[in-house]
Amino acid sequence: MLEILFELLAELLFQIVGEVLVELGLHSLAEPFRRKPNVWLAVLGYSLLGALLGAVSLWAFPDHLTRDGWPRWVNLLFTPVLAGFAMTLLGRWRARRGDMVLRIDRFAYGYLFALAVAIVRFKFASS
């Protein structure tokens, strides 16, 4: 049981680290373009970036980090929710500091990004 919790924690940590790295990159690129983007383009963009990170992660971690069966489903369903909450907390922290808050710093976009990563890994990682 402890091993399953560790596997789920590893998946969560992987998705949060990926989101934070993307967020840092987006913050550095967003400064010149302060215009508010279209919501649907942002949804598409975060979905594609998440899927891309999921695909790149398969190169570094080709095997699932969770066991086959219900732990893998738990990871697919709940890890993106936790990653979305983590991005919300990061966004609040940035807002308190007076830093620019991007869309990925909100729950829905953080969740969407992490869900795309999780779906790609769920479908294509080796068992």
Summary of the structure (lengths in Angstrom):
residues: 127
radius of gyration: 14.9
end to end distance: 19.0
largest distance: 48.3
contacts: 390
relative contact order: 0.21
helix: 79%
strand: 2%
